[in-house]
Amino acid sequence: MNFETNKTYHGFRLIEKYKINEIQSTAKVFYHEKSGARLLHLENDDDNKVFSIGFRTPPSDSTGVPHIIEHCVLSGSRKYKTKEPFMDMVKGSLQTFINAMTFNDKTLYPVASRNEKDLFNLMDVYLDAVFYPKIYEIPEIFMQEGWHYELFDKEDKIRFKGVVYNEMQGAYSSPERILGDNIGKSLYPDTCYQYSSGGNPDIIPELSYEEFLDFHRKFYHPSNSYIYLYGNGNIEKQLSFIDENYLSNFDKTEVDSSIQVQKPFKTRNELKAYYPISKDENDKNRDYLSLNFVLGKNTDPEIYLMTAILGQLLIEFPAAPLKKALIDAGIGEDIFPVSTDGLQTSFGVVAKNTSIDKKEKFEKVVFETLDNLVRDGIDKKLIEACINIVEYSLREASRFPTKGIIYNIQSLDSWLYNGEPTTHLGYDETLDRLKSNIDTNYFERFIEKHIINNPHSSLVIISPKKGLGEEKDKVLEEKLAKYKNSLTEKEVEILITKNKKLKEMQLSEDTPEARATIPKLSISDVDPKAEIIPQKIIKDGDTTLLFHNIFTSKIAYVDLYFDMDMVDEKLIPYINLLAGIIGKIDTKTKTYSELSNEIYINTGGIDFDADVYTERDNDNIYYPKFIIKGKAIGDNIVKLMELIAELIIESKIEDEKRIKELLQQIKSRIEMNIFNVGHSIVSQRVGSYFSPSGKYKEQLKGLDFYWFISDIVENFDNNSEKIMSNLNKVYNSIFNANNLIISFTGDKDDFSMFKDNLKIITKNLNKEKLDSKEYNFSEIKLNEGILSSANVQYVSKGYNFKKLGYSYNGNMRVLATILNGDYLHNRIRAQGGAYGAGISFNRVGHMTTFSYRDPNLKETLKAYDGMADYIKNLNIDKDELTTYIIGSISRLDPAMTPHMKGQIATIRYISNISQEDIQKTREEVLSTKLNDIKAFSPLLEDTMKEDYLCVLGNENIIKENEEIFNKLIKLNK
């Protein structure tokens, strides 16, 4: 259908229509005349269709009300009457993306699916949820997802409980989260950005149920909404559906969701805050210093891109001058950039693991370095390289598989603030303008104006405080005791009744009538055939080439997989050290500064990693690989090959000062991420107790590696000779031509060029056949409690069911969907208050459970042990089982970028997993019967009885449950 501007289609007037070449889309901007809703449609050939609705939701305090509403509206609505329609869709949809997100000033509800019927189902559930939620009739939703006083017996102590409350307890275990909050406060003290939209756990319990409802009433109206559609869907049908079923029921109104601009400061603001560490942790050189500068409005495309470019140019780039100056001056072990999202954007530099005594020196070095750059000029090649990094990120949509979601978020970075919705999607003109300014003094003048001479800035200091967590716990305990003592007997009974009512709701089953309201797909909506990823296998001497002929928008992806099984067991952690330094140190012909410029001017980057892949069905056979990933366009493919060859043949591991700096940064980045991936850390550690491949991986990149690098960094000066020697041993043994696998993802012309020039990489590789090492990885039940200052737990339990005589089957995929979507979700999240929980099974026999940001410990382990009984007594009808089967298929068919497809095909090749294996699993999923699921009850029981477990969490809670563990160990030794 040919849409014309200023004409109305199903209540939507078309305001603008134009092409955006950068994302190969036609944009149509609509306005719904009756309700006042805005709508952006990006039409293109992508079959991974996206729908989202967002609302401008500026907070006026730190109770987390936008975040709590985001959770609550998905717990039942006018049409969809189950307790959690969101989880019902997760269980039984072909979605490629389903989530809800709270930002500083907006709340977003995006979904994606390749299946049109499925997308309409998801649209309907989401629209009904945001406009007609059950929160007004069922206060228990607020209690469960937000917070409540928990009390079941009048003799018990009262405690706070709630999913968001516990989620944010976990979030605030991170000093970086506390730093981010305080940067917002320091730069925007008169705006909504001074508050935590996610919720500060100290303040969340100040939110009342009525205030929560008022926030929804005020902001969740179509006149305050931003609707987004993306892909090759039928837009006329989509507009008609949205209008007839939802928007036509509303009249336009004035919603005051305005966001204030922070007036510029006349002088720099300074702010200090604290983060908790345990009483016996070292607090020396654990401070954070952050200098921050407001650059301008996000609606300005130049400011928008310059925020990203400055982060690379001054700090993130291997040879970034500001980072180098601060490290050379001994200010901090790690330097990283920070920016704020919202109406105004900022640039900041953070020194981590430093001392507050260095505050003046920190400021002096920052401004002296920037003054020198402005006076002497910035290296033009450095500017070009950094622009290229940002350009690749834009063109690859940040390497996210569902591109439409990234474009949605980017559109709101202007649209939400009354700018054009596609300002940041059509970026070529701005990029070209910035590129044309490389040879001018534009970048120097920008730094001078927006940083050096900018008083709208702040200095934020975050310091560790011993026992702060215990202090807060004591204050909270006293506050709750005081509150309980203030209650009359009748009020205590009322509180107990409220909790019992909540428990009753959580334990109740959805009625057949309620379940019937949830839209469903049928097996006929599912493709019975697994996707075949194109792969051509070509032998070239000792090297195997894997060619994946996939459309990649002209970007060629080259991945090299080197064997690592010749590395001595004691040197395994050094492999990951090597991955962290190579490409950031000098080679025989280039300084690391020159090398970095060459890499990023000519390519999209070269990354290094190491991983372990198991044989398709045997945990005792595994393939450790050192991986190099590079990408380039056109003739630069040859340049990419030359650079890879230089890195693997000519890197110089001899600059002790530089290598120490890099190792400090690696350690710092691990620390910053621990509480974000705590569930993965404990799951992997449990696997290392019983699995040879798991033990290798744990030493390579688990907690063992973290403790190893912590020791290396602390004692580097005393052991530098040994460290350098071991790094050189690993470097000289890994890059060997024997069994080298090279994966190429791109088109056939580029592959021909690559193949013709293969000798560039292989000619100087070591050809000597090295013996594989035997590793002594015996099974040992460590059952560790990892003690930390976190306010929550990450609880994992698992074992290898094949050791108990069981075998893997595709039906396990459906079993996992049932346990994840029902039993574990209900027991550990809904009832327990954890942010998340799950279980996984794999081909080699690993069964692993995990919980995430969990207030409990013993109760969670008990829930894992109850899985067998739950499955034994499972009673679901054919329709419900079909729902789980379809949900399991969606996990077999995730959205993937072209490069991801090439990587998956390569990993399958390494692990000897055939297309027949993939198809067999799919057929087993599709043919699953209830009896197949119930037959897994003994497997679940026997595996849990082995009692292999690991918990990372709060020191006091773990010590209170000491009898569960064989060993207690500090996270920060």
N, C-alpha and C positions, 0 to 999 in steps of 0.2 A: 504494500500500500504506500502511495506517495503522500507523505505528510507535508502540509503547507503551513507556514508560519501565520499566526493570528487566527487560525481556525481551531475549533474546539472538537475534541475527540473524547467521547465518554466523560464529559465534564472537565477534561484537561485542555486548557488552551496552550497551543504550541508557541512559545515565546521566541525560541531561536533554534536553528538547525545548521550544523556545519561539520566538516570533517576534521578529525584529529589524526594526522598522518603518523605521529609518533607511536600511537597505540592501535593503528589500523582500525579505527572506529569512526562511526558517525554519531555525533552527540546531538541529542534532542532535549531541550530544556522546556519543561511543562509547568503550568501553574493550575491547580485545581480550584476552579472559581467558587464553588460552593463552600468548601471547607478551608481553603487557604493553604492546602498542602503543596509543597514543592516537589518536583520529580525530575531526576536526571536519567536519561536512557542512553546507554552506550551500545550501539548496534555494531556487531561484527560477526566473524565466522566461528567464534569460540563456542563449542557446544557445552562447555562447563559454565552454565548459566548462573547468575547471581541475582538475588533479591536482598535488599536490606532496607530497614527503616531506622532512622536515627532521630534523636531529639536533642535540642540544646538544653543542657541541664546544669547550669552553674550552681555550685553549692554555696551555702551561706554559713556553713560551719564544717567541722571535721567529724560529724557523726556518721559519715558514709552513706547518707540516705540515697544518693543516686545509685550507688553500688548495691545496696540492699534491695531497692526496687528492681534493679536489673535481674537479681536472683528471683525475686518473689513473683513477678508478673508471669514467669514461665511455669508457675505451679498451679495451673488450673484457670479456666476462663469460661466465658458464657457458653460457647459451643463445645469446648473440649473439657470434659468433666472428670477426667482422671486426676489423681493427686499431682502428677508431674507430666503433662503432655510433652514437654521438652525431652525428657528422658525416653518417653514412648517413641518419639520420632528418632532419637539417637539409636534406639534399639532396632527400629524396623524401616529405616529410610535408606535410599541409595545416595544420600547426601555425600558430597565431597568436602563440605565445610559446614559446620553448624556451631554457632557460639553466640555469646552476647558479651559486650565489652563496655566497661566504664572508663572514660577518659577524664581529663581534668575538667572539661566543660561540656561534654556530650556523652550520650549513651547510645550505643549502636547494636542493632540486632541483625546480623548478616547470616544468610544461608546460601548454599550453592548445590547444584545437582545437574548432572547431564541429562536426567530423565525429566521430560516436561511435566508429566503427571505428578511426579514427586515434588518438583519445584512449586507447583500450585498448592499441593498439600502443605508444604512448609510455609509458603506465603500465608496461607489461611490460618495456620496455627499461630504464627508470629503476629499477624495483624490482630487476631482475636485476643491474643495475650496482652498486647500493649494497650489496646483500647477498652477491653472488657475483662480485666483480670478479676479473679475471685478474692483478691486481697481485702475487699470491702466487707465481704461476708464471713471470711475465715481468718480471724486474727492469728490462728496457729501458724499460718504461713509466715507471717512476720516473725513470730517467735522462733520458728525452726531456722529460717534463712538469715534473719538479722541477729537478734539477741533476745535472751530472756533470763529471768532468775530461775535457776533450776533447784527444785526442792521436792522430794518425794516422801520424806519422813520428817516430822517436826523436830526430831533429835539431831538430824543431819545439819551440816553446814550448807549455806546457800552458795552457789557458784554461778558465774556467768556462762552461758552456752549459746551457740549459734554458729552457723556455717561461715557467714561473713566475718563475725567476730574472731573465729579461729583462723580463718584465712589471713586476716590482717595481723593477728598475733605472729603468724609465720613470716609475713612480709616485713614486719618491724623487727624481726630478728637480724635483719641485714643493716649494717651501718650505711650502706649506699642508699637504702630507702629513706633513712632518717636524713641523710645529706640532701637527697632530692627534695624532700618536704621543706627543708629549711632554706634551700635555694629559692623555691617558690615564695616562701614567706618574705625572704630578704629583698627580692626584686619587685614583688607585686603586692605590697602590704595593704593596698586599698581596693583590691579586686578579689574575685572568686579564687584566684590562683594562690592565695595565701593559705587555702584550706586543702585538706586531703579528701578528695572525692571518693576514694576507696574506703576511707574511714580510719581514724586513729583508734586503736583498741582501747586506749584510755578514755576516749570520748564517745565511742559508739553507744555505750549504755545510757547516754543522755538523751538519745532519740526516743521520742514517744510514738506510740502507734498512730495517734492523730496527726502528728507532724509528718509522719511517713505517708499517710493517706493524702494530706494536703499537698505534698510535693508532687505526687502523681496527678492529682486533680489539676494542679497548676500547669505542669509542663507536658503531660502526655495528651496533647490535643493535636489534630492534624495541622492546625495553623502554626504549630511549632515543630513540624516534622520535616524530615529530609528523606525522601524515598528514592531508591536507586535500583535500576535494572540494568543488567549487563548480559551480553552474549547474543546467541542466534535465536532467542525465543520469539514467540508471536506477540509483538508489542501491543497490537490492538486488543487481543484477547486478555493480555495482562492488565491493560488500562481499564478495560470493561469490568474485569473481576474486582479490581481494587475500588473502583468507583461504586459499583452496584452493591457490593457486600459491606463496604466500610465507609468510605469518605462521604457518600451521599447522605449518610445519617448525621452528619455534623454540619453546623454553620460556622462560617469564618468568625474568629474572635481575636481580640488583641491579647497576646500572651507576652507578658513582660519577662523575657528571658535574656534581656540585654546584658552584654558583657562590657564592663568598663575598661577603658584604656588606663593603664597606670601612668600618671603624670611623671615626667622625668624628675630625677633627683638632682639636687644641687651639689650634694656630696655623697661619697660612697657610704653605703649602709654596712654595718658589721653585725654578725649574729653568731652566737655560740650555742652549741647543744651537745648532748652526750649520748653515747650508745653503751649498752651493757656488755660487760665481760665478767667471767666468774672471778671469785675472790683470789684464786691462786694463779690466774693468768698473768702473763707479763704485759704491763701497760706501757712499756717504754717504746717510743717511736711507733705509736699506733694511732696518731692523730691524722685527720684529713684537713687539708687547707684547700679552699676553692675560691678562685676569683671569677666573677661572673659579670657579663655585660649585656644589657638589652640592646639588640641590634636594630629592631624595628618591627613592623607588622608582618605577619605571615602571609598576608594577601599580596605582598610585593614579591613577584617571582624571583627577582634578583637577590633580595634578602634571604628568601627561602632556600635558594641553591647555595648562596654564600655561607649559610650556617653549616651546611654539610661540607663544603669545600674547605672552610677554615679549620674544621675538626681534623681533616686529613693533613692539610698544609702545615699546620703548626704543631700537631700532636700525634695523630695516629700513624702517619707515614713513617716508615723505618728511619728515615733521615730527617724527620721533622725538627726544625731548629729550636722551637720553644721547649719541646720535650728534652732534646739533647742538652740544652743549656741548664735546665733544672736538674737533670740527672747528674751532669758534670759538676754542678754546684753542691751535690750531696743532699738535695732537697727531695726526699721521698724515694721509695723503692719503685713506685709505678706512677706514671703520669698519664691521665686520660681526659678526654673532652667530655663535657656535659652540656646539654641544651634543654630548654623548656619548651613544651608544646602549648599552643593556645593562640590567642589573638596576637600576642607579641612573642617574638622568639628571642633566644639569647644564646650567647656563646660563653662557655666557661672552661677553665682549666683546673684540674684537681690533682693535687699531690697526695698520694696515699702512703701510709706507713712513714710518716714524718713526725716532726715535733712542733708543738705550738711555739717553742722558742725560736723557730725559724720563720715565723710569720713575716717579719720585716724583710728578711733576706728573700723569701718567696716573692713578695711583691716587687722588690728591687730587681731581681733577676728577670721576672716577667716583663717589666716595663723597659728595662735596659735592652733585653733581647729584641723586643718589638721596635724600640727606637732605632736599634742598629739595622734591623730589616728595612725600616722605612728610609733610613739615611743611605744605606749601601745598596738597597734593592734586593728583591727575593730572586733566587735562582729560577730562571724562566722555565727550565726543564722540570723543576719541582712543581711549578704551577700547572704546567701542561699535564704532568702525570696525575696530579690530584683531581683535576677536572675530568680526566679520563676515568678515574675510579668512580666518581659520582655519575658519570654518563653511563657506564656499564650497569651500575645499580639501577638507574632509571629504566634503561632499555630491557633489563631482565626482570623488572618489577620486583627488585630485591630478592630474586631467585625464589620467590614464593610460588608454589604450584597453581594456586587459584588466583590468577592475576587480577581478576575482577574485584577481589577483596582489597588488594593494595590500591587499585585505582579509586575505589570507594573512599578509603581513608584519605588518600591524597586530595580527592575532590573536596572533602570537608575541610581541609586545611585552608581553603579560601571561601568556599560556599557558606560555611557556618558563620562567617564574619561579614556576610553580605557582599562578598566578592563573587566573581564568576566561578561557576562550579568546575570548570575545566582549566583554570589558570595554570595548575601545576601538572596537567596531563600533556599540554602542548608546550613542551619545554625547549624545543629546538632553537627558537628565536633567542631565548635568554642564554642558552648554552653558547650559541654562535657569537652573541655579543660579548660574553665573558672570554671566549677563546680569542676574539679579535683584540681584546684588551691585554693579552698576555705580554705583549712587547711594549705596553705603556706602563705608567705608574699607577694604574687603577687599583691593583690589589694593595699596594703600599698605602695609597690614600684612604682606601676602605678601612684598613687596620688603624690608621692614624685617627680617622673620624669616629669610627664605631667602637674602638677599644681604648686607644691611648688617651684621647681627649674626651672620653665619655664618662660623665659623672654618674649616669644611671647605671650603677654597678654595685656589687656587694662582695664582701669577704666573709665567707662562711667557714667556721671552724667546728669540726665534730671530733670530740675526744672520748676515749674509753673511760668508763667509770666502773671500778671494781665493785661487785655486789649490787649494782643498780637494779638488776633483774630481781634479786631477792628482796631488795628494798621496796620495789614496786609491788611484789607479791604480798609483802607484809602489809603495806598500806591498803591494798585491795582486800585482803582478808579481814582487816580491822573495819574497813568500810562496809563490807558485806555483813559482818557480825553486828555492827551498829544498826544497819538497816533491818536485820532480822529482829533485833531486840526492840526496834521501834514498832514492830507489828503486833497487833492484838492477836489473841488466839484465833479469833474468827478470820482475820486477815491471813494468818498462816495457813489455815484450812483452805481458804480461797486460792492461795498460791499453789498449794499441793494439788487442788482440784484442777487448776489450769494446766499444770504439768502432766497430770494424768490424762487430761483431755488431749493434750498434744501427743502424748505417747500412744494413746488410743488411735489417733489419726495416723500416726506413723506406722503402727502395726496393722492397721486395717487394710484389707485387700480392696482393690478397685472392683466395683460391681460389674457384672457383664454389661449392664446398660451404659455405665460410664466408659468401659473399654470400647464399646461399639461406636462411641463418638469419635474415636481417633481414626483419621484417614489412613487407609492401608493400600499397599501395593500388593500385587499377586506375583506368583512365581513367573508367570508369563511376561512380566515387566523386566525380568532379569535375563541378560545374555548368558546362555548356558556355556558359551565358549570363553575361555580365558584369553585375555589379550596376548597376542604374539608380538614381542618386541623384536624388530629385525636385527639379526646378528649374523655376520659373515666371519668365519674363522679362517685366518690365513697364517700359515707357519712361515717364518723367516729365520732360518737357522735355529738358534736356541730361543728366539723370541716368538711369542704368539700375538698376532694382531687380531683384535675384535672390532669389526666395523659395524656401527649402528647407523643405518641410512635413515635419518629422521630429520624433519624440517626443524631448523634451529634459528631462523631469521639470520642466516649467514654466519653465525658464531660457530667456530669449531671448538669442540671440547676434547682435550687430550688428557687421559689419565694413565699413569704408569704404576704398575703394581710389582714391587720387588720383593723377593723372598727375604724373610728375616730369621729363618730357622737355623742359621749358622751362628747366630749371636749367643754367647755364653749366657747362662741363666742369670748370673749376677749383673750382667750388663743390660738386661731387658729394659729397666727404667731409662737408661741412657738413650734408647731409641726415641722415646717421646721428647727428651731434651733436645735431641738432634732435630726433630720435626719443628721444634719451637725456635731454633736459631738459624737454620739454613735459609738462605735468601735474605737474611738480615745481617750477615757478616761479610767481610771482604772476600773477594776471589783473587786469583793470581794477577788478574789484569784490571780489576775495578775495585774501588772502595764501595762499601755497602751503600753509600749515598748515590754514587754513580749507577750502581747496579739497580737500585730501587727505581730510579728515574727511567732507566732502560726498560725495565719490566713493565711499568705502568704506562709509559708512553706508547709502547708497541703492543701490549697485550691487555687482557682483562684481569691479569694477576696470575700468580703461581702460588699454590698453597701446598702445604705438606701435612701429612697425617700418618697415623699407624693404627692398624686394627687387626682383629683376629676373626677368621671365618672358619666355621666347622664344616666337616664333611656332611653331606645331606642328612645322614641318619646315624652318625657315630660321633659322640662327644669326645672320644679318645683320639680322633684324627682331626687335626686342625691346621690351618694355614695362616701363620702370621705374615702380614704384608705391610711394607712401607709404601705409602701412596703419595704420588705427586699429581696434582690437578692443575691444569693450565687451560687458558682459553684465548683465542685470538680470532681476528677477522681477515679473510683474504690473504694477501701476500705476507702478512705478519705471522702467519702460521709457521713459516720457515724461521722467522726471528724468534718465535716462541721456542722452537726446537733448539735453536742455538743457545738460548738462555738456559733452558733445562740442562743441556749438555754441560754448560759452564758450571752450573750449580752442583751437579753431581760428580764432576771430575776435578774442578779447580777451586772449590771453597777452601778457605784457609781457617782452620780451627786453631787459632793461636793468640788472638787478642783477648786476654783474660778479662780486662776491664769491660769490654763490650759484652762478652759472654755472660759475665756476672750480672750486668744490667738486664740482659734479656731473660735470664733465669729468674731474677726478682720479679719481672713483669709477668712471666708465666705463672709463678706462685700466686701473685696478686689476683690475676684473673680467675684462677681456680677458686680462691677464697671468696671472691665476689659472687660466684655462681653456686656455691655449695647448697645454700638453703633454697635456691630455685629448683634444683634438681636432686634434692635429698632423697626422693623416692627411688630415683635411678641409682644413686650411690649405694643405698642399702640393698637394693635388688641385685646389683652386680656383685656386691661383697658376699651376699649369701651364696650366689653362684660359684664364687671362688672357693667356698668350703668343700664343695663336692665335685667340681668340674675342672679338668686339666686346662681346657680352653679358657674357662672362667678365671682360673688362677693366673694364667698368662696375661689376660686382659686387665686383671686387677693390678698387677705389677706395672703394666704398661700405662694405664690411665685411670686407675681407681684411687681409693684412699691410700693404698700402699704407695702409689706414685706421689700423691700429695705430701705424705710424710717424708718420702725420699727427697723430694725437691726442697721441702722446708729445711731438712738437715743440710742438704747441699748448699743452700743459700746462706744459712747461718754459719757454716764452717768453710765457706769457699776459700777464704784467704789461706787457711791452714792446709787445705787439701787440693789447691788449684792444679798442681802438677798431675796428680792422679785423675782428677776430673777431666782435664784436657786430654790426657792419654787415653782414657776410656772413650771419650767422644770421638777421638780420631780412630780408635779401633773399630767402633761401630760404623763410622762413616766409610772406612776403607773396606769393610766386609759386605755392607748391604748392597752397594751399587754394582751388581754383578749381572752379566747378560744371561746367565743360566736361569731358566724358568721365568724370565721377564714377560709380563703380560701388559700389552698396551691397548687401551680402549680408545676408540675414536668415534665421537658422535657428531654427525654433521652430514653434508651432502657428498655425493660421489666425486665431484670435481676436486673439492678440497681434500678428500681422502687420497685421491690419486697423487696430488701434490705432496701430501704428507708421506705417503708410502715411498715415493720417488726419492725423498730426502731423509729416509729413516736412518741412514748411516750417520747422519749428524749426531744422533743420540747414541747409537750403539757402537760406533767404531772404536771408541776409546774405553768402553766398559771392560772391567775385569772379566776374562773368560774362564778363569780357573774354577773348576768344580769344587766347591767347599762342602765338607761333610755337615750333615744336619746334627744338631746337638740333642742329646737326651736330657730331658728336664725331669727333675724329681718333684712332681706335683702330686703329693699324696692327699687323700681325702682327710680332712680334719674339721671336726665340729667346733668352731671357735665360739659361736653364739655370743657375739660381742654387743655390749651397750656402749655406744659412742657418745661421750659426755660433751655437751656444748651449752652455750648461753641461750640457745633457741627457746622460744616459749611453747613450742609444739614438738610433736614426734613425727618420724618417718619410720614406719614399721614394716618389715619384710620377713617372709617365711617361705621356704621352698625346698625342693629336692629334685633329683632326677628319677622320674617314675619308671624309666626303662630299667634301672638297677633293681627295681622291685618286680620286674617281670611283665610290665605293661608295655604297650606299643602306641606309637603316634597314629592319629587318624584325623581326617578333616572334620569329623564331628566335634572335635575339641574346639574348633573355631566357634561353633554354635554354643557349646558349653560355656566358653569364655564370655560370649555376648550375654547369655542368661545371667551368669554370676555377676558380671560387671554392671549390667543394666538394672538388675533387680536386687539380688541378695546383698552384694557388697555395697551397692549404692544406698540401700535402705538401712542396713545395719551400721555402716561405718560413717556415711555422710549424713543421711537424714536423721537417724537416731543418735549417732555418735558425735556429730558436729564437725567431722573432718572435712577438709576441702575436697578430698577425692580419695578413691581407692580402686584397686583393680587386680586382675589376675591375667597371666599369659602362659601359653604352652608353646613349645617349639618342637621342631622335627627331631632334635637330638635327645629330647626327653626332659628338658627343663620345665618345671612348673613353678612359677614365682608369683607371690602376692606382694602388694605394696599398699601403703596408705600415705597420704600427702597432707601436710599441715594438720596433723591429727592431735586433738587434745588428750587422747587416750593412749593406753599402751596394752595393759592386760586385756581390756575389753575387746581390743582389735584382734589380738591373738586368739581370743575365744571365738570371735566371729569367723576367723579363718578355719578354726577347727570345726565350726558348725556347718561348713559348706557341704560336707558329705551327707548329713542328715537332710539338709534342704533339698539336695538333688535326689536323694532316695525317695523323698515324699512329694516330689514335684508332680503337680497335676495341672497340666495346661492342655487346651484344646488345639486342634489342627491349625486354626487361624493364628493363635498366639505363636505357635511354633514357626509358622511361615514368616511371621514378623521377625523373629529372631534369625531365621535363615537369611532373610533379605538384608538385615542389618550386618550379618556376618559377611555377606558378599560385598557390601560397601567397603568393608575393611580390606578385602582382597583387591579392590579396585580403587585405591586412593588416587587423588589427583597428583600428577607428576609433571615436572618440567621435562623437556627433551633430555637434558643432561641427567636428570634422575633416572629416566628410563634406561639410558646407557649404563649408568652405574649399577642399577638393579640387575640388568642382563649380565654384566660382568661378574657380579658377586655370585649369581647363580652358576655361572661357568666355573668359577673357582671352587664352589662347593659341590659341583657335579649334580646340581638340581636341574632336571630336564623339563622341557615344556610338558611332557607327559606327567611328570610329578605335579606340576602346577595345575594341570587339567584334572588330575585324579583328586586332588584336594578339593577343587571346586565342585566336582561331581559328588564327593562325599558330603560336602556342606549342603548341597541342594537336595540330597536324598535322605537327610537326617530325619530319624523318627524319634518319638519320645522315649522309646525303650533304649535307643542308642545313648541318649543323654543320661537316663537313670542308671545305665550300666557303668557309668563313670564314678558312681558313689564310692565303691571300694578303693578305686585309685586315689580319689581325693582324701579318703580317710587314712590310707596307708602312707601317702606322701606327707601329710601333715603330722602323722605320728612319728616320722623321722626327726621332727622337731629341730630343723636347721633354721636359725633366725638371726636377724641383726636389726638393731634399732639405733637410729641417730636422733638425739633429742635433748630435752631439758635435763640438766645434770641432776637436779633434785628428784624429778619424777623417776628417772632411771635408777637412781640409788634407792628410792623407796621400793623398787621392784627388783632388787639386786639378785634375789634367788632365781630369777628367770635366766640369768646369764652365766656363762662360764668365765667371762672376762669383762671388766670395765676398762675403757681406754679413753683418754682425753682426745677430742678432735684437734685441739691446739696443744701439742705436747710441750 
